[in-house]
Every structure is written in structure tokens, then in C-alpha cells.
Amino acid sequence: MESLSTKDTSHIPENVARFSKGIVSAIDRLHYEHEHELVFLKLDAIGAGGWSCVSPQENPFLYDWTQTIEDRVNYLIDYIEKNIIDQHLPSHAVIEEFVEAQIRPGKIEADYTVCGFVLNSIFYPTSINLCGTDARGQYIEQWTANQANQIDDNAQQWQQMFEIYARMVTIEAKTFGYRNGIYAGDIFLTKDNQYKQRDWNIRRGGRSTPETLTMLGEPNYETKVNISIEKDLTSEALLDLYTNVCDRLTNAPYHMYPFTTGYGHFCKSVEPNLLRFNLLVNPQRLLDKHGKILAKNQHRQKVYEIIKQTVDEHLKNIHS
């Protein structure tokens, strides 16, 4: 792909058609030649966040081998036209077997990031993330802790994952000379009790905020929340609103931690104004009306309700 000219990668109908035909051909090869009943397409192999995932759950037609190849190619052409707005197509897509993961408490798939660092060729684990996705396969939340019982998970399986990564570090230290630095990557625990590395995403630098905060001894839950503001506010008023809401969330009883990423900002537009939060909170503070800790699949809605209520309270104090 690197040898192609910009003309060959431009987002024009003939290139979209060629790209789509290649993808459908690869999907069929994985199914017919390698006998995978379920297949998963990621349109763009570069980057993270899952925006380019084309999940079978939302796009069953693409993976329906009773349909004609032409119809499936046309479906993908239409999908690309609607979802890729860049001037150029992705350099390459990824087509892989669909992994059926075990289900953790709270109806969350066993989709993990194992985190640690390497010192003198030895892996020292620090924490594990349990990741949550939507129907599209895009990441929307995660739970991070340095002990399995803090997020109601399986300590024996955590130990097995740490041991797998220790063996990986031994191989990389010997073969590639990576003997010191950050080490983290993504892994599935499948229904048939296998561990499968995915999205080879070994980080060579940096440490995420959720992982770093586990040094304080508490688990944390991360999610992103968008709040539309119907009231017409000036940019200054939006800034004040966003700042005051963030300040309120950091206090009792939730002690949330808003942190700045591409998902932490406010903006004015022709649409309703938007507040966007990226937040961490101890999941043990997310309680139902009886004071019982909520199941994981209820955490995101609970955080949304807290943010929405806080925003509404501050809006009442803003004069039109």
C-alpha cells in the first residue's frame, strides 16, 4: 500500500469500489478457506478507539454468505461513502476472526488490557483494564484496578494473564532487545478458555491516567459523556458552566476526576451546544437507591444521570 500514489488512494468511486472488492474477497477467504464462521472487519488498521469497526451485529448483510458478492460489495461501498469522510481511503483494513469472549459480572465481555513495565528484562505488572464496547465494537468504558476483587473479577485469571505477559517480555527482551520501559497490550479470554492477543498495541511510552491512579489503591471506572445544552449561551458562559460542573464533580459524594483528552471540551455550533466529559470515578461509589453497588452494565447510565443532573442544576443559575 505504501507504494501507491495519492491518486490510487483518493476517496473517489473507483478506488472505493476496488477497496470494497478487496475487503469482501478477504472476508470470504477467511470464511471459506480458513473456516471461520464469524468474521470481523476493521476498516482502518491505523489508530484506536474502534471508530472504524464494522461489526457483524450492526452489519449482518456484509457477512451473510447467502447474499451475492456484488450485493455485499455494494453494501460496503455505501457504508464507506457514509462513514469515511477523509479525502483519502485508509491505507489498509484488517479482516480477522470474530472472537467470542467470556462474560464477566455485569454482562461485560472478557476484553482486557494488561498493564505494567519492564525493568532489566523482567515484567512487573501494575494493573488490568476490563474494557466495555458498544454494538459497533467501539470502546465506551473501562474498569481499571491492580487487584481483581476491586472490580469483581477473577484473581486466578489475572495471574494467568500476568504470566502470559511475563513470557512475552522474556521473548521480546531476548529477540528485540526491549529490556526496559512501559509494557501494555490487549487480550481476550474466549468462551473456550483461551487467551488471544488482539490489536498488537504494545505501548513504548506514556502511561494512561486510569492506570496511573491505581497507585492510590483504588479502582476506577472511565467513561465519556456528552450533554447537549439547549439554552443559547455565550462562549464565556459555556466555559463557566463546564468549569463549574467539573469542579462540582470532583467533590463528595462522587469524587470524580475529569481529565482532558479529545473527549474533554465544550463547544458552540449550529447544533445545540455541547459539553463533553471524560471521567474517572471509583465504581464502588456508583450506588442504587438502596445503597448497593450497581452492576457494571449500569455504570455508564448512572454516570450520565449524575452529570446531567449536575449540569441542569448549574443551568438554573444562569440567566438568559
Wavefront OBJ file of the C-alpha trace (Angstrom):
o trace
v 0.000 0.000 0.000
v 2.878 2.404 0.730
v 3.905 2.298 -2.933
v 0.519 3.576 -4.124
v 0.224 7.125 -5.338
v -2.207 9.603 -3.786
v -4.329 9.157 -6.911
v -4.782 5.457 -6.098
v -5.839 6.201 -2.514
v -8.052 9.225 -3.194
v -11.601 8.910 -1.967
v -13.170 8.558 -5.419
v -15.754 5.997 -6.604
v -13.356 3.704 -8.498
v -10.969 3.476 -5.539
v -13.809 2.885 -3.077
v -15.075 0.077 -5.307
v -11.634 -1.541 -5.570
v -11.091 -1.222 -1.801
v -14.525 -2.764 -1.115
v -13.967 -5.684 -3.509
v -10.655 -6.479 -1.840
v -12.225 -6.436 1.606
v -15.145 -8.694 0.641
v -12.697 -11.083 -1.032
v -10.630 -11.247 2.169
v -13.758 -11.812 4.283
v -14.722 -14.734 2.039
v -11.216 -16.223 2.169
v -11.235 -16.171 5.966
v -14.630 -17.877 5.920
v -14.231 -20.453 3.142
v -10.507 -21.201 3.153
v -9.847 -20.863 6.875
v -13.326 -21.991 8.037
v -14.146 -19.117 10.367
v -17.893 -18.910 10.730
v -17.756 -15.422 12.211
v -15.565 -12.646 10.779
v -14.907 -9.044 11.840
v -13.833 -6.068 9.709
v -11.940 -3.003 10.874
v -11.823 -0.516 8.020
v -8.747 1.331 9.223
v -5.855 -0.549 10.820
v -4.189 2.678 11.984
v -5.374 4.415 15.131
v -7.521 3.344 18.026
v -10.923 3.864 19.553
v -12.886 1.473 17.369
v -14.438 4.131 15.102
v -13.745 2.016 12.007
v -15.167 -1.250 13.333
v -17.808 -2.778 11.046
v -19.381 -5.229 13.460
v -21.457 -8.241 12.379
v -24.050 -7.226 14.964
v -24.771 -3.939 13.170
v -23.921 -5.054 9.628
v -25.094 -8.677 9.227
v -25.642 -8.259 5.478
v -21.908 -7.854 4.834
v -21.195 -11.209 6.492
v -24.176 -13.077 5.030
v -22.697 -15.631 2.641
v -26.128 -16.391 1.179
v -26.062 -12.928 -0.452
v -24.276 -12.317 -3.748
v -20.751 -10.928 -3.724
v -21.901 -7.984 -5.832
v -24.640 -7.039 -3.371
v -22.248 -7.277 -0.432
v -19.646 -5.166 -2.238
v -22.310 -2.548 -2.985
v -23.333 -2.594 0.673
v -19.738 -1.902 1.727
v -19.332 0.833 -0.899
v -22.388 2.581 0.521
v -21.091 2.098 4.086
v -17.698 3.617 3.228
v -19.297 6.598 1.493
v -21.354 7.303 4.611
v -18.674 6.702 7.244
v -15.302 7.725 5.779
v -15.182 11.450 5.102
v -11.428 11.863 4.603
v -10.029 12.794 1.201
v -8.106 9.504 1.149
v -9.082 5.942 1.945
v -7.370 4.108 4.817
v -4.000 2.612 3.900
v -5.317 -0.858 4.754
v -8.135 -2.611 6.551
v -7.999 -5.629 8.879
v -10.198 -8.695 8.498
v -9.946 -11.166 11.349
v -11.844 -13.961 13.029
v -14.597 -12.813 15.378
v -13.629 -13.703 18.950
v -16.443 -14.817 21.252
v -15.307 -13.755 24.703
v -16.385 -14.943 28.114
v -18.780 -12.701 30.030
v -17.682 -11.027 33.235
v -20.033 -9.987 36.068
v -22.232 -7.152 34.861
v -22.539 -8.643 31.344
v -19.190 -7.250 30.148
v -17.048 -9.239 27.699
v -13.666 -10.509 28.908
v -11.743 -7.927 26.880
v -8.675 -6.795 28.814
v -5.628 -4.555 28.707
v -2.748 -5.897 30.791
v -0.518 -3.098 32.092
v 2.953 -2.990 33.571
v 6.571 -2.075 32.957
v 9.785 -3.861 32.086
v 12.931 -3.500 34.184
v 16.073 -5.497 33.345
v 14.004 -7.820 31.100
v 11.514 -8.646 33.876
v 7.807 -7.795 33.633
v 6.320 -6.030 36.664
v 2.502 -5.899 36.394
v 0.715 -2.831 37.718
v -2.948 -3.125 36.740
v -5.522 -4.566 34.377
v -8.282 -2.799 32.431
v -11.578 -4.512 31.692
v -12.934 -2.812 28.562
v -16.550 -2.274 27.525
v -17.731 -1.760 23.943
v -20.980 -0.823 22.237
v -22.758 -2.775 19.498
v -20.354 -1.305 16.948
v -17.310 -2.618 18.763
v -16.210 0.872 19.778
v -14.771 1.384 23.257
v -17.066 3.365 25.540
v -15.886 2.483 29.054
v -13.308 0.629 31.118
v -12.648 -0.522 34.665
v -9.058 -0.384 35.965
v -7.619 -1.862 39.147
v -4.494 -3.521 40.495
v -6.459 -6.249 42.267
v -9.163 -8.385 40.665
v -11.524 -8.252 43.654
v -11.721 -4.459 43.393
v -13.771 -4.792 40.194
v -15.396 -8.164 40.943
v -13.150 -10.134 38.602
v -11.215 -13.413 38.729
v -7.850 -13.271 40.522
v -6.651 -16.595 39.083
v -7.278 -15.417 35.529
v -5.482 -12.144 36.236
v -2.492 -14.150 37.444
v -2.569 -16.189 34.226
v -2.631 -13.024 32.103
v 0.287 -11.536 34.049
v 2.248 -14.767 33.475
v 1.482 -14.661 29.740
v 2.833 -11.121 29.535
v 5.898 -12.093 31.547
v 6.669 -14.752 28.924
v 6.047 -12.217 26.145
v 8.516 -9.819 27.766
v 11.139 -12.578 28.003
v 10.792 -13.214 24.270
v 10.889 -9.533 23.339
v 13.858 -8.838 25.593
v 15.878 -11.631 24.005
v 14.759 -11.216 20.394
v 14.191 -7.459 20.083
v 16.247 -6.068 22.947
v 13.313 -4.435 24.737
v 14.583 -4.680 28.314
v 13.305 -1.520 29.993
v 10.148 0.546 29.560
v 6.355 0.584 29.540
v 4.580 -2.617 28.542
v 0.847 -2.991 27.986
v -1.364 -4.757 25.472
v -4.831 -6.105 24.761
v -6.078 -9.649 25.222
v -9.357 -11.605 25.033
v -10.379 -14.543 27.219
v -12.504 -16.701 24.912
v -15.511 -18.865 25.653
v -13.371 -21.987 25.209
v -10.925 -20.631 27.843
v -8.130 -19.468 25.563
v -6.249 -16.187 25.741
v -5.959 -14.339 22.432
v -3.789 -11.294 21.919
v -5.535 -8.676 19.784
v -4.718 -5.286 18.280
v -0.991 -5.699 18.924
v -0.813 -2.461 20.833
v 2.323 -2.654 22.956
v 2.961 0.878 24.187
v 6.540 2.098 24.206
v 5.942 5.278 26.148
v 3.418 7.124 28.258
v 1.057 5.827 30.869
v -2.678 6.355 30.834
v -4.364 8.294 33.612
v -6.561 5.362 34.774
v -3.542 3.088 35.128
v -1.519 5.723 36.948
v -4.242 6.440 39.514
v -4.358 2.808 40.646
v -1.180 3.596 42.608
v -3.511 5.313 45.103
v -5.024 1.919 45.886
v -8.482 2.499 44.424
v -10.061 1.057 41.287
v -11.525 3.449 38.744
v -14.193 3.447 36.084
v -13.742 5.549 32.939
v -16.410 6.658 30.514
v -17.273 9.536 28.213
v -20.451 11.611 28.460
v -21.930 14.130 26.006
v -24.506 16.636 27.231
v -26.428 18.864 24.803
v -27.260 22.357 26.030
v -30.463 23.680 24.524
v -30.157 27.108 26.170
v -28.331 29.615 23.957
v -25.194 30.546 25.884
v -22.199 32.676 25.031
v -18.794 31.039 24.791
v -17.873 32.625 28.132
v -20.997 31.215 29.774
v -20.270 27.753 28.355
v -16.749 27.918 29.752
v -18.074 28.900 33.173
v -20.668 26.128 33.045
v -18.128 23.479 32.037
v -15.623 24.597 34.694
v -18.223 24.743 37.466
v -19.607 21.305 36.592
v -16.108 19.782 36.589
v -15.401 21.431 39.938
v -18.634 20.089 41.417
v -17.972 16.549 40.209
v -14.605 16.416 41.970
v -16.277 16.895 45.363
v -18.257 14.487 47.541
v -20.074 12.201 47.231
v -18.620 11.026 43.907
v -15.096 12.494 43.811
v -14.976 12.137 40.034
v -11.822 13.012 38.153
v -12.400 14.865 34.853
v -9.306 14.661 32.683
v -8.577 16.341 29.397
v -8.444 14.300 26.223
v -10.087 14.736 22.842
v -13.271 13.914 24.725
v -12.992 16.685 27.294
v -14.250 20.011 25.998
v -17.198 22.305 25.339
v -18.217 23.944 22.089
v -20.696 26.200 20.327
v -22.131 25.130 16.983
v -25.201 25.399 14.804
v -26.442 22.341 16.682
v -27.242 22.505 20.402
v -24.169 23.498 22.370
v -22.176 20.565 23.680
v -20.382 19.647 26.891
v -18.165 16.575 26.581
v -16.622 14.916 29.615
v -14.031 12.186 30.045
v -14.347 10.996 33.629
v -12.922 8.628 36.203
v -14.825 7.516 39.285
v -14.405 4.771 41.833
v -17.062 2.224 40.728
v -17.766 1.450 44.371
v -19.326 4.931 44.615
v -21.908 4.155 41.916
v -24.841 3.004 44.030
v -28.528 2.294 43.534
v -31.264 3.896 45.661
v -30.745 1.212 48.311
v -27.027 1.935 48.632
v -25.954 -1.212 46.784
v -23.134 -1.111 44.247
v -24.537 -1.168 40.717
v -23.707 -3.886 38.198
v -21.130 -2.878 35.583
v -23.676 -2.644 32.775
v -25.475 0.097 34.762
v -22.410 2.250 35.470
v -22.469 4.287 32.262
v -26.134 5.259 32.649
v -25.560 6.174 36.290
v -22.640 8.456 35.403
v -24.740 10.098 32.673
v -27.548 10.752 35.164
v -25.120 12.313 37.658
v -23.604 14.593 35.005
v -26.981 15.554 33.559
v -28.363 16.425 36.984
v -25.277 18.489 37.838
v -25.446 20.380 34.530
v -29.175 21.079 34.952
v -28.627 22.433 38.458
v -25.975 24.860 37.222
v -28.106 25.908 34.225
v -30.845 27.062 36.597
v -28.429 29.642 37.973
v -27.592 31.059 34.547
v -29.822 33.927 33.495
v -30.861 34.074 29.844
l 1 2 3 4 5 6 7 8 9 10 11 12 13 14 15 16 17 18 19 20 21 22 23 24 25 26 27 28 29 30 31 32 33 34 35 36 37 38 39 40 41 42 43 44 45 46 47 48 49 50 51 52 53 54 55 56 57 58 59 60 61 62 63 64 65 66 67 68 69 70 71 72 73 74 75 76 77 78 79 80 81 82 83 84 85 86 87 88 89 90 91 92 93 94 95 96 97 98 99 100 101 102 103 104 105 106 107 108 109 110 111 112 113 114 115 116 117 118 119 120 121 122 123 124 125 126 127 128 129 130 131 132 133 134 135 136 137 138 139 140 141 142 143 144 145 146 147 148 149 150 151 152 153 154 155 156 157 158 159 160 161 162 163 164 165 166 167 168 169 170 171 172 173 174 175 176 177 178 179 180 181 182 183 184 185 186 187 188 189 190 191 192 193 194 195 196 197 198 199 200 201 202 203 204 205 206 207 208 209 210 211 212 213 214 215 216 217 218 219 220 221 222 223 224 225 226 227 228 229 230 231 232 233 234 235 236 237 238 239 240 241 242 243 244 245 246 247 248 249 250 251 252 253 254 255 256 257 258 259 260 261 262 263 264 265 266 267 268 269 270 271 272 273 274 275 276 277 278 279 280 281 282 283 284 285 286 287 288 289 290 291 292 293 294 295 296 297 298 299 300 301 302 303 304 305 306 307 308 309 310 311 312 313 314 315 316 317 318 319 320
